[in-house]
Amino acid sequence: MQAVIDIGSNSVLLLVGRRHADGSLEIVRDESTVARVSEGAAERGTLSPEAIERTLAVLRRYRARASADGVEQIQAVATEGLRMASNAAAFLDPAGELLGSPVRVISGDEEARLSYQSVAREHPDVAPLRVIDIGGASTELVVGRGLEVEEAVSHRLGSVRITEQLSDGHPPSPAALARMHAHAREVLAAQPLPAHDRLYGLAGTVTTVAGIHEGLRSYDRDAVDHTQLGIEELRQLRERLAALDLTELRKIPLLAAGRADVVVGGLTILLAALEHCGARTLVVRDRGLRYGLL
């Protein structure tokens, strides 16, 4: 039995399971907790003591659960939230000590390729295959053909980052929404792509938005995985959510646990990415780099 922990900028994810010789997965546990290790880090350049302690508390809980599942060694990786922090060691040192092995800070390129592989392994005949992973501080946009990656870019663009930098409140003003959208389009323009109708989406923004669209009261990965959403449906959902204040957003069941304040920013990035890719359809996959490491 193996365990992988993905320490993202907004969420910390635990995957326990094994991959069989035929490539199929046996999943024992797949959990996500919002800890927001990157809170304020894009502006300060450092992790706050509060964010470090919140995230370490999640790791302590995950370590206990993995041990109860019979896991002896955990593979833990961290992404943009740690890449951009000058005091990353203040988190990495105690994190490695409590997990029993070092936390590896992976590059944006490796993050992008792992996210892509988590989808491509289950869609080996799709060509071209385009995968987007919208995180809290970075967004990976990858293009390939089946299992082969042709282009992988990690953009400094994420749901927490864009909200902290450009939003002016809840609800955001029309001007702030326009700024966020224009910024996302500008960042993604560094990776020009020919138009293609389908984009596969991963991570918390995408799966949460799909769950809200489906009217779920609690998250159900089977109900969300493989959902297809049109760009106009997503535009309408963004407009609905952008009209709500934070109290109203938190009443939406899937937004209660730490996503309410960044969902509009994340959804704005998603819409900008669909436009950038010339895509009319989003295919939702409940996957991510942790699946690429298992």
matplotlib code that plots the C-alpha trace (Angstrom):
import matplotlib.pyplot as plt

x = [0.0, 1.3, 0.5, 1.0, 0.5, 0.2, 0.7, -0.9, -1.1, -4.7, -5.4, -3.5, -4.5, -3.9, -4.2, -3.7, -3.9, -1.9, -1.5, -1.8, 0.4, -2.3, -2.3, -5.6, -6.0, -7.2, -8.0, -8.3, -8.5, -8.6, -9.0, -8.7, -8.4, -8.1, -5.1, -4.0, -0.3, 0.3, -2.1, -0.5, 2.7, 2.4, 2.6, 5.0, 7.2, 7.0, 4.8, 3.0, 3.4, -0.4, -0.5, 2.5, 0.8, -2.5, -0.8, 1.3, -1.8, -3.3, -0.1, -0.3, -3.8, -2.9, 0.1, -2.1, -4.6, -2.0, -0.5, -3.9, -4.2, -0.9, 1.3, 4.9, 6.4, 4.7, 5.7, 5.0, 5.4, 4.8, 4.1, 4.0, 3.1, 6.5, 8.3, 7.6, 8.3, 11.8, 11.2, 10.0, 12.4, 10.3, 7.6, 9.6, 11.8, 9.1, 6.9, 9.6, 10.2, 6.6, 6.1, 9.3, 10.7, 11.5, 8.9, 10.0, 9.3, 8.7, 9.2, 6.3, 7.3, 7.1, 3.9, 2.4, 3.6, 2.3, -1.1, -1.2, -0.2, -2.9, -5.5, -3.5, -3.1, -6.9, -7.3, -4.3, -6.0, -7.1, -5.2, -4.8, -5.3, -5.3, -5.3, -5.6, -4.9, -6.0, -4.3, -4.2, -1.0, -0.3, -2.1, -0.7, -1.8, -0.5, -0.9, -0.1, -1.1, -2.1, 0.7, 3.2, 3.5, 4.2, 4.1, 3.8, 3.7, 3.1, 1.7, 1.9, -1.9, -4.1, -7.4, -5.9, -3.2, -5.6, -8.2, -5.6, -4.0, -7.0, -10.4, -11.9, -14.3, -17.3, -19.0, -16.3, -17.1, -17.6, -14.3, -12.5, -14.0, -12.8, -9.3, -9.1, -10.3, -8.0, -5.0, -5.7, -6.0, -2.7, -0.8, -2.1, -1.2, 2.4, 1.4, -0.3, -2.3, -4.5, -8.2, -9.5, -13.0, -12.3, -10.3, -9.9, -9.9, -8.5, -8.2, -10.4, -11.8, -12.9, -14.4, -16.1, -17.7, -18.9, -20.4, -22.2, -23.5, -24.8, -26.5, -24.6, -25.1, -21.8, -18.9, -19.3, -16.4, -18.4, -21.0, -18.4, -15.8, -16.4, -19.0, -19.0, -19.9, -20.3, -18.6, -21.9, -23.0, -19.8, -20.2, -23.7, -22.5, -19.6, -22.1, -24.4, -21.6, -20.0, -23.2, -23.2, -21.5, -19.2, -22.0, -24.2, -21.3, -20.6, -24.2, -23.5, -22.6, -19.5, -18.1, -18.3, -14.8, -12.4, -13.3, -16.0, -13.6, -11.6, -14.2, -15.0, -11.3, -10.7, -13.8, -12.6, -9.3, -11.2, -13.3, -10.2, -8.5, -11.4, -11.4, -7.7, -7.8, -10.8, -12.7, -16.5, -16.5, -14.9, -14.4, -14.1, -11.7, -11.2, -7.5, -4.3, -0.6, -1.0, -2.4, 0.6, 2.8, 0.9]
y = [0.0, 3.5, 7.0, 10.3, 13.7, 16.7, 19.9, 22.5, 26.2, 26.0, 22.3, 19.4, 16.0, 12.5, 9.5, 5.9, 3.0, 0.9, 0.7, -2.9, -4.3, -3.7, 0.0, -0.1, 1.7, 0.4, 3.5, 3.1, 6.8, 10.1, 13.2, 16.9, 19.6, 23.3, 24.6, 27.5, 27.3, 30.1, 32.6, 36.1, 34.6, 36.0, 39.5, 38.9, 36.2, 34.2, 31.7, 32.9, 31.1, 30.5, 29.0, 26.8, 25.5, 24.9, 22.8, 20.9, 20.0, 18.5, 16.5, 15.1, 13.9, 12.4, 10.6, 8.9, 7.9, 6.5, 4.5, 3.1, 2.0, 0.1, 2.6, 2.6, 5.4, 8.4, 10.3, 14.0, 16.7, 20.5, 22.9, 26.7, 27.7, 26.4, 27.3, 31.0, 31.2, 32.4, 30.7, 27.4, 25.6, 26.8, 24.4, 21.7, 20.8, 20.1, 18.5, 16.1, 15.2, 14.4, 12.4, 10.5, 11.4, 14.7, 16.7, 17.2, 20.6, 19.8, 22.1, 23.6, 21.4, 18.2, 19.3, 19.9, 16.5, 14.5, 16.2, 15.3, 11.7, 11.2, 11.8, 10.4, 7.0, 6.6, 8.3, 6.9, 7.2, 10.8, 13.1, 15.9, 15.8, 19.1, 19.1, 22.1, 21.9, 25.1, 25.4, 28.1, 29.7, 28.2, 26.8, 24.0, 23.7, 20.7, 19.5, 16.0, 13.0, 10.0, 9.4, 11.7, 15.2, 17.8, 21.0, 21.6, 25.1, 26.1, 29.6, 31.8, 32.1, 30.5, 30.9, 32.3, 34.3, 36.1, 36.7, 38.2, 40.3, 41.6, 41.0, 43.9, 42.0, 39.7, 40.2, 41.6, 44.7, 44.3, 46.2, 43.6, 40.7, 42.3, 42.8, 39.2, 37.9, 40.1, 39.1, 35.4, 35.8, 37.8, 35.2, 32.3, 34.1, 33.2, 29.7, 30.1, 27.1, 26.3, 26.0, 22.6, 21.9, 19.9, 20.7, 18.2, 19.9, 18.8, 20.0, 21.8, 24.7, 22.4, 19.6, 22.0, 23.9, 20.7, 19.6, 22.9, 22.7, 19.2, 20.4, 18.2, 18.6, 16.9, 16.0, 12.8, 12.0, 9.4, 12.0, 14.6, 12.6, 12.6, 15.4, 17.6, 21.3, 23.8, 27.1, 29.0, 26.9, 27.9, 31.6, 31.6, 29.9, 32.4, 35.3, 33.7, 33.1, 36.5, 38.2, 36.6, 37.9, 35.7, 34.7, 33.6, 31.8, 29.8, 28.6, 26.6, 23.2, 22.6, 26.0, 25.8, 24.4, 27.1, 27.6, 30.3, 33.3, 32.0, 30.1, 33.2, 33.8, 30.1, 30.0, 33.2, 31.4, 28.4, 30.5, 32.4, 29.0, 27.7, 30.8, 30.7, 27.0, 27.6, 25.0, 24.8, 21.8, 21.1, 17.4, 17.1, 14.5, 13.9, 13.3, 15.3, 14.9, 12.6, 10.0, 10.5, 9.6, 6.5]
z = [0.0, -0.9, 0.2, -1.6, -0.1, -2.4, -0.5, -2.7, -2.2, -1.1, -0.4, 1.0, -0.5, 0.7, -1.6, -0.3, -2.6, -5.1, -8.8, -10.2, -13.0, -15.6, -14.7, -12.8, -9.4, -6.1, -4.0, -0.2, 0.7, -1.2, 1.0, 0.6, 3.3, 2.7, 4.7, 2.4, 3.1, 0.6, 2.3, 1.6, 0.3, -3.2, -1.8, 1.1, -0.4, 2.8, 4.6, 7.7, 11.0, 11.1, 7.6, 8.5, 11.6, 9.9, 7.2, 9.7, 11.6, 8.4, 7.9, 11.4, 10.8, 7.4, 8.8, 11.4, 8.8, 6.4, 9.2, 10.1, 6.4, 6.7, 4.9, 6.2, 4.0, 2.6, -0.5, -0.1, -2.6, -2.5, -5.3, -6.1, -2.5, -1.4, -4.6, -4.1, -0.3, 0.8, 4.2, 2.8, 5.2, 8.1, 6.9, 5.1, 8.0, 10.6, 7.8, 6.9, 10.5, 11.3, 8.1, 8.5, 5.1, 3.3, 1.5, -2.1, -3.7, -7.3, -10.3, -12.2, -15.2, -13.2, -11.6, -15.0, -16.4, -13.4, -13.6, -17.3, -16.8, -14.2, -17.0, -20.0, -18.3, -18.6, -22.0, -23.9, -27.3, -27.0, -29.3, -28.9, -25.1, -23.3, -19.5, -17.1, -13.4, -11.6, -8.2, -5.5, -6.8, -10.2, -13.2, -15.3, -18.9, -20.8, -24.3, -25.5, -27.6, -25.5, -23.0, -24.8, -23.4, -26.2, -24.2, -20.5, -18.9, -15.3, -15.1, -12.0, -11.9, -9.3, -7.5, -4.3, -6.1, -8.4, -5.7, -3.3, -6.0, -8.1, -6.4, -4.4, -2.2, -2.1, -4.3, -6.6, -8.6, -12.4, -12.8, -10.6, -12.5, -15.7, -14.3, -13.2, -16.5, -18.5, -16.3, -16.8, -20.5, -20.6, -18.5, -20.6, -23.9, -23.2, -24.3, -27.7, -28.8, -31.9, -31.1, -29.9, -28.6, -25.4, -22.3, -19.5, -16.0, -12.7, -9.1, -6.5, -8.6, -11.4, -9.3, -6.9, -9.7, -11.3, -7.9, -7.5, -11.1, -10.3, -7.2, -4.8, -1.0, -0.3, -2.6, -4.5, -6.8, -8.8, -9.6, -10.5, -12.4, -16.2, -16.0, -19.1, -18.9, -21.7, -21.6, -21.5, -18.5, -16.7, -17.6, -16.1, -13.0, -12.6, -12.9, -10.3, -7.8, -8.5, -7.4, -3.9, -0.8, 1.3, 3.7, 0.9, -0.8, 2.4, 2.5, -0.7, 0.7, -1.4, -0.6, 3.2, 3.8, 2.7, -1.0, -0.9, -1.0, -4.1, -6.2, -8.4, -9.0, -9.9, -12.1, -13.9, -14.7, -16.0, -18.3, -19.6, -20.2, -22.2, -24.3, -24.7, -25.9, -28.2, -26.1, -25.8, -23.5, -20.1, -19.2, -15.4, -14.0, -10.3, -10.7, -10.2, -9.7, -6.7, -9.2, -11.4, -8.5, -7.3]

ax = plt.figure().add_subplot(projection="3d")
ax.plot(x, y, z, "-o")
ax.set_aspect("equal")
plt.show()
